[in-house]
Amino acid sequence: MFAFQELSSRVSRYHQIPTTVDDLSPRFRRSASPTVWSNLTIYDYQNLSSETIFEMEEELGGICTSLYFLLDFCHLYYIPSIILLGLVGNLLSCVVFLKTHLKLRSSSYYLAALATADFGFLMSLLLVWLNGVVGWRVFNNDGWCETLVYVSAVCSSLSVWLIVAFTVERFIAVQYPLHRPHMCTVARAKTIILVLTIFALASHSYSFVTAGVVRNQDGDEVCDLRIEYLETMRIISIIDSIASLIVPLVLIIVMNTMIMRNLLKFGRRFNQEPGSTANCANREKSDINLNQIPVSSQSDLDS
């Protein structure tokens, strides 16, 4: 929640990054020198020449310039590439799961809903990226700010619980295979998706109150958390972290562990009885051959 609201302001700072060593050196005299000289004694510090200090500052400046260049490259090219690839992939997933024969399976509806939630989150992230790079200031306008924060929170929470619901269905199919046909139905999957969606929409409605367009220290209007709701949002963030991270993670780990245990148990049981299975097959084959002996030939032998 906090990260998405602050993403726009962080994005604008990438274009204020110094690109020369001369611009970086005064900053490193203030920020980098305590960490650089922390392991030096007073005697060593006093005996360092100005040329040595300048060389160290140049080295640190070169490293940070490369790091800033890498971050700027990732922000300008890598992030939009991932967003566009994700949008196309999620859209194709929805078409495949809902327009082909896969729509007869209940698991396809969970996966289609998951792709829709991811699509909504990526669209919100794309608008934030356009706000910081292209200058399309939609995210920093009243109405759009609250809506995008709300949509991103709903989609991120909903995608997590859809994964939990899909994992529960897989757990039922492996642990209780006889109950799967009447428990994991398409109608039940649609009902669960609807309930999760309503709960996510209702539980994140506070975003319309806590988020808004505020003025930062530079005097610019940005979409951020309202300062009067800072303490409230700390409590909400803790609750949201438990409900959207810790609890789903524990459930997914427990159910996947039980699924793996059942599959390993089945595999060991199948591998331990290859001889008995072959003997049963040979016995059945011999019984079939004996039963296929003509009655006339047996009477001829008796005579």
N, C-alpha and C positions, 0 to 999 in steps of 0.2 A: 504494500500500500504506500508506504513512505517512499520506496524506491521509484515507483511509477510517477508519483507526484513531483519528485525532484529531478526526474530524467530530463525534462525540458530545460531547466536551468543549467544542468550539467552539460547538456548538448551545446549550448551557446558558448560555454567556456573553452571548447576545443579550438575555436577560431581566435582565441586570445592568447594562444600558446606562443612563447618566444621561440624563434627559430635560429638564433645565433648564439654563439658562446658568450659574446659580450653582454647580451641581454640576460643570460643565465647566471653569470658569475656573481653579481651583487646579491642575487637571491640565495646562492649557495653559501655566501659568506655568513648569512644569517641562519639558514635552516640546516645546511649540510655539515657545517663545521663542528657542531657538538657531537654528532655521531662519528665523524671522521677522527676527531682528536680525542675521543673518549678513552682510548687505550694508550694514549701517550702521556708520559710524565711531564711535569712542568719544565724540567731540564731539557727534554727532547724538544718540547714546543718552542722554547726560547732559542734553541740552536738551529731551528729550521730556517733556511734562507727563503727570501721572497720568491726566488725562482722555483723552489720546490713547491711552495704553496700555490703558485700560479699554475704549475704543471698539474698538480692534483685537481685544482679547480677546472682546468681545461679537460682533464680526463672525465671528471664527473659530469661536466657540461656536455661532453660528447655522448656519454651514455644516456643522459636524460633526453637529449635531443633525439636520439634514435628511438627511445621509448615513446616520446611524444609523437614522433612520426608514425610509429607502428599503431598507436592508439587512434590517431587521426585517420590512417588508412583503413583500419577496421571499421571505424565509425562511418566513413564515407562510402565504402564499397562492401565490406563483409556483412554488416548488419542489414542493409537493404536487400542484399542477395538472399540471405537466409529468410527474410520476411516474405519476399516474392515467391521463393521456392516453397515455403510453407503454405502460402495462400493457394497456390496452384495445386499442391499435393492434397491439402484438405478438401478443396473443392472437388477434385477428382475422386477422392475417397467417398464423399457423400453420394456422388452419382453412382459409383460402383455398388455401394452397400444398399442403396434405396431403389435403384432402377434395374437391377439384374435379379437373377434367381436367388441371390444371397439375402434378399429381403424376407425370405421365408424363415430365416434363422433369427432367433431373439438376440444373439450376440451382435448381429449386424447393426441393430438399432443403437446399442450402446456405443459401438465404434463410430457410427454416423453422428450421433450426438456429441461425442468427443471431438470429432473433426470440426463440427460446427462451433463448439466452444473455443477451440484453438484458432479457428478462422476469425472469430470476433476479437480475440485478444491480439492477434497479429495485426488486424486492421487498426485497432487503437494504437498499437506501437508504431505502425506506419505513419499515422497522423502526427504522433509526437516527433518522429524523425523528420518529417517534412517541416514541422514547425521550427526545428532547430537548424536545419541545413538549408532548405530551400527558402525559408522565410515565410511560408504559408502559415500565418499565425492563427490557426484555428484552435489549437489547444489552449491558448492564453486568452480566449474570449469567454465571457460569461455564458453559461448554458452548456457550451461545448466542453469546458473544463470539467464541470461536475459530471456530465454524461460520460465522457471518456474514462474518467477515474472509476465511475460506477460500473461501466461495461467491463473494464479490465479486471476489476475485483471479482465481479460475478463470474466471468469466464474462467479465470484462474482457479477459483474455488470449485466451480462446477466440474471442470475437467478432472480435478483430483478425485472427486467423489464418483464420477463416472468410471474411472479406473477401478475404484474400490468395488462398485457394483458389478463390473465385468469380471473382476477377480472372484467375487462371490459366486457368480454363475459357473465359472470354471471349477471352483472348489466343489460345488454341488455335483457337477458332471463327473468328477473324478471320485469323490468320496461317497456319493449316493447315486450311482448311475441309474438305478431303478426308479428313483423319484424324479429324475431330470425331465422326462417327457411332460409331466403335469405341473412341474414347478417352474421350469424355464421356458415360458411361452412368450409369444410375441406381444400378446395383450398385457401380460405382467411387466414385460420390459418397458413398454410404452408408459404404463402407470408409474413405474419407478422413476423413469426419466422425467416425467411431468412433476412428480413430487420433489425431486432434487432441484429442478429448475425453479419451482415456486419458492422453495426454501432459500436458494441462493439469491434470488431476486429480493426477497424480503429481508434477509439477514444483512445485506450490504446497502440497504437504502440510506444508511447514515452518511454515505458519501456525498449526497446532495447538500448536506448541512456542514460537514467538516471540511470539505474542499471548496476552493473558490479562487478567484483572481485577486492576488494581493500584490503589494509593492515590495520589492526586495531592497537590499541596501544600496543598489545602484539607481533606484528610482524607477525601474522597469516593472511593468505589470506582468506577472507570471502566475501560472496555475500552481498552487501550492496549498499546504495545510494552513487553515486559519489558526492564528496564534492562540485565540481564546479556547480552542478545543485541543490544545496540546496534551494536557493531562488526560483528557478523556480518550484521546487516540492512543495513548500509551497502554491503557487498560484494554482497549479494543484490539490493539495489535497483539497483545499477549494471548487474548482469547482466540483471535483469528489464527495465530500460529499453532495453537494447540488443536483447533478444530480442522484446520486445512493442511497441517503438516505432520504433527506428531501422531495424532490418532489414525489418520489414513495410512501413514507409513507403518505403524505397528500392525494394523490389520492386514495390509498387503504382505508384509514380511511373514506373519504367522500363517496366512492362508497359502502363500506360495511354498513355504516350508513344508506344510502338510501335504500339498499336492506333490511336491518332489519326493517326500517320504513314501507316499502311496505308489508313485510310479516306480521308484527303486524297489519297493517290496514286490510289486507285480513282476518286474524284470527278473529279480532273483528267483522268484517262484517259477517263472517260465523257463529259466535256464537250468534249474535244478532237476527238471523232469523231462529231459529230451529222450532218454532211453525208454521210459515208461510210455511216452506218447508214441514212439516208433513201434514198440511192442504191441500197443493197442491197435495201431493201424495195420500191422502185419497180421494180428489175430483176426481182425475184422475181415481182412482180405482173404485169409485162408478159409474163414467161415463162409464167405461168399462163394469161393471156388468150390467148396464141398457141397454147398447147397445147389450149385449149378450142375452137378453130375446128373446125367439123365437116368431115369429110373429103369429104363430098358437095359442099359448096359450093366447095371448092378444085377438084374435078374439073369442076364446071360452069364455073368460070372458065377452066380450061385448054381446055375445048371451045369 
